[in-house]
Amino acid sequence: MSTTSTDSAADAAAMDPAVPVPDAAPQQPKQMLRERLAGLRGGDLGSLPVVIGLAVIVIVFQSLNSTFLNSFNLVNLCLQIAAVGIIATGVTLVLLLGEIDLSVGSVSGLAAAILAVLNVNEGLPPVVALLAAAAGGLVIGTIHGLVFTKLGVPSFIVTLAGLLVWQGAQLQVLGSQGTINLPPSGGLQQFGRFSYLADWQSYGLAVVLPVLFLAAKLATRSRRTRAGLPVGAVWVPVAQALLLLAVLLAVVAKLSIDRGVPWIFVVFVAILALVEYVLRRTRYGRAVFAVGGNIEAARRAGIKVDALRTSVFAIASMLAAVGGTVAAMRLGFANQSSGAADTLINAIAAAVIGGTSLFGGRSRMYSALLGALVIGAIANGLDLLNLSSALRYIITGTVLLLAVVIDALASRGRRSAGR
């Protein structure tokens, strides 16, 4: 899934009766299956590779350690992937432009330091400290975007310099303390480590989300029907919603055996859903895909390319800052290693493994969630087996390489098929 251009075409056709429209007869199941198989042969793999990969990872680790799929470990997995998933969501936006941001790890570490200093040392309320940290990320991303667009410095160099600058700023903010512990009884650590949805809230979300999904699908179908564009059989979105409902109810039931669904995981999913909505359903999102797909065509279409690129870098850094604060709340502290180690690599790997193309202009629905699950499952499974970090890096790097190879082959297939 790349853009929502078909929705735009439907709207345009509905407004202009002179626009020729094709037959609006619903597609039959056999026809849909043939088209899907043709798409797979043409390189449109969708989320199939990452879903298969995730299934293989789960089967392997569960066979090696039966505790991998128990409720306690799955709740821990939800806690662990929230921060990197939020950061990966921002990285996805930058990758959609065909660019890269190497500073997200340092920005997340600086935001964690700002949060801890303002809340603990300066005594500011948790909400104020959180907003200040997020605002800091927004300013940093704006600086990156302006240097990139106005001065013509490649994004690789701009953000590589940012990686060093903001890491130094983090050390300066922390000062001689090195490590700042968040108050155990304070709202920040309590929210990040010990806050879970009540069972009725979890099951309520598990029901509401498929309903919203179905409503969105039916609204899109209605627009296409009014515009005279082809639509699929109505049972397809209904079946998808029922499948989503079954999966969510099963997940909630499993997590509820232990502590339940963590609030920070809900925050991650909410941020991801908002970003996905903007990308798929708004003019701004279509512009992001357009710039990433063909920048010159986007300029000729009247898109303000420089402003859009700057805004994407600003949003990505703000999400990196939010991810850094979530990590600090979960761990209960901020220190000199916050945002360091493999934070950057995991965020980029999660975005790419989830289905975001390094060539720009293409992304899968909820790629950051799928990628974060893959990265988190690998790390979690290896920890359960008491294997070294070296093996985790090797496996993660291998999976990342496979994801990029699949993307390159799929892109070649699409070009050959004229897509």
Order of alpha helices (4+ residues) and beta strands (2+ residues): alpha-alpha-alpha-alpha-alpha-alpha-alpha-beta-alpha-alpha-alpha-alpha-alpha-alpha-alpha-beta-alpha-alpha-alpha
